[in-house]
Amino acid sequence: MSGSRLRRVRVAEVEQVAARIKRFRLVDIDNAPLSEFSGGSHISVVMHSGDRMMRNPYSLMGSPSDTSSYQISVLNCGADSRGGSKFMHENVAVGTELEISEPLNLFPPVKLAKKHILIAGGIGITPFMSMMNELDSLKSNFELHYGVRSLDEGAYCKYLQSRYGSRINIYRQDQGQMIPLETILGNQRLGTHMYVCGPKPMIDWSLQTAELLGWPSENVHSEQFSAPPPGKPFTVKLAKSGREITVKGHQSILEALEEHGVDAPFLCRGGACGQCETGVVACDGYIEHNDHFLTEPERVSGKKIMICMSRIQTGSITLDL
Amino acid sequence: MTISTNKSRPIYPGLSPDLNARSNIIVCDKGGAAAVTELFSRADTAFAKRTTILLAETLSDAEKQTVKTELSPASIEFFPTIPEGIARLREMLEAAPMGLRLYATGTEPLIGSVVQAAADYAIDHLSIRTEHRGSLMRRVQCVHCKGFIENVTTNPVTCAHCGLTLLVRDHYSRRLAAFQGVCIDAEVPGDVPPTEALYQ
């Protein structure tokens, strides 16, 4: 139930690909072939930092059929980070051993689409790396619109332009360039799909622009992984086993449960997939819903919580676990 | 519309206007035209102006005039049969950009034909707004000889092509725009339950 089994890997290569972005190449610890994946997939990487355990999702790049290694890109979020990306940047080097999950795809391209419009902002480029690889080999019609702060901070600009030519459009914020989304979406053939990955304001803007131009929601796709925001410690009561567990300030409910050996359901750990949806039996605090999955009525009902992302401000919450 | 336990059985939530779409195509029959009138009453005049209606059913000149007046200012084209209406729909979809919203309302064979044709233009079936009106008659494919039987109103029904007596299932194919008909007396030939007029 709780995700796939873990695989031990070794870091074979680390490259600084942009000002705050490193690319890591991971190989199986025994050099066994890794699983094939599909364009848009991600893995979660398990990190042990002191007595803390974190599992962060990272999109797989490279060719989906290359089973010799996986490549991920990690943005160092610095002070905004909960510690995962900082750990990857500061504590992981060639030779470091890590645990990863099997690939999972919550952001696949729609194979029947006539055309694919990919909208990326900053580190949001990562899922499109494997997606473009796949679409290119299928000879599908696609174009990328990629917003970067500057060429120093944007990863893979040159690589993408040399590989995919005029299908790559780069917009530099330091030169005042904006993705002309209204023009792009306003002039597409029927059966076109849009995919967006980047910071939340960019995703919201893209989804809203598409909606206002009359794009059906079925043609619009987005992915955003967030880290669970920290808060104050609180108590989780488990209705079925009667256990009480304290969630520390920097932990998610899911991480606290795992620390205490509770096998709770999860997949993406980024509030996107819905797998960890858990019933709320009782709650004497205010639930901070940090996921992208529950609908507004579900949030208001207070009967459900996504334990990978959401927490309560203070007090205790009783879960149907 | 009876609720089915069969997941493939389409459901038709009812028409609601997408006010953001830059153009609309509505395919309907005579019964569905009433649903279009109600749809227009829930939107502004500009919505109707952006709309082309393809009405696929044989109508008298007087009926056409009534419908035209009723659904003004949308532009209306009339076709005597569903296949002729669908041929025109395909022509329009060939040239259409994103920002188009497709609607279908009327009998199930009409809605199913629209969904089937739209799939060729990569229009997701869930993005088509649908409302069932009029007869419950079904289009059925005989799973044995693969022939199609149009306008089926009874269960069981005799296959018009191979003569088998078929149980009309709720098992639906969007690709074929048809429900599946399976031989009902395969084990004991002739042991057939009474025919019911389920889909009038």
Chai-1 contact restraints between the chains, C-beta under 6 A:
chainA,res_idxA,chainB,res_idxB,connection_type,confidence,min_distance_angstrom,max_distance_angstrom,comment,restraint_id
A,L112,B,A122,contact,1.0,0.0,6.0,A-B,restraint_1
A,A113,B,A122,contact,1.0,0.0,6.0,A-B,restraint_2
A,K114,B,A122,contact,1.0,0.0,6.0,A-B,restraint_3
A,Q188,B,M98,contact,1.0,0.0,6.0,A-B,restraint_4
A,L190,B,A96,contact,1.0,0.0,6.0,A-B,restraint_5
A,L190,B,Y121,contact,1.0,0.0,6.0,A-B,restraint_6
A,G191,B,Y121,contact,1.0,0.0,6.0,A-B,restraint_7
A,G191,B,A122,contact,1.0,0.0,6.0,A-B,restraint_8
A,T192,B,M98,contact,1.0,0.0,6.0,A-B,restraint_9
A,L212,B,N20,contact,1.0,0.0,6.0,A-B,restraint_10
A,L213,B,G99,contact,1.0,0.0,6.0,A-B,restraint_11
A,G214,B,N20,contact,1.0,0.0,6.0,A-B,restraint_12
A,G214,B,A21,contact,1.0,0.0,6.0,A-B,restraint_13
A,G214,B,R22,contact,1.0,0.0,6.0,A-B,restraint_14
A,G214,B,G99,contact,1.0,0.0,6.0,A-B,restraint_15
A,W215,B,M98,contact,1.0,0.0,6.0,A-B,restraint_16
A,P216,B,S127,contact,1.0,0.0,6.0,A-B,restraint_17
A,E218,B,D124,contact,1.0,0.0,6.0,A-B,restraint_18
A,E218,B,L126,contact,1.0,0.0,6.0,A-B,restraint_19
A,E218,B,S127,contact,1.0,0.0,6.0,A-B,restraint_20
